Amino acid sequence: MSKARVVVLVVLVALIAAFFAFDLKQYFSLDFFKQQQAAIDASQGDVRIDPIRNRGQRVGRNDPCPCGSGKKYKMCCMRKGG
């Protein structure tokens, strides 16, 4: 490589390193983490989410199939996967 290319590469690497060092300082400060945690705490609140429950009647293996075929559920739709 020529000297000019080496100088250009060194300058570019120095500029990139300086940019990332300046940019990352704000993310590694304690104030940044405190601001992030305050925002998370403020957005969550005291909301409790209830779990999803299927409240309808379940089809047993030996019950008649709900598709109306007249067969038992285990011999009809249970084998099909639904």
Secondary structure, 3 states (H helix, E strand, C coil): CCHHHHHHHHHHHHHHHHHHHHHHHCCCCHHHHHHHHHHHHHHHCCCCCCCCCCCCCCCCCCCECCCCCCCEHHHCHHHHCC
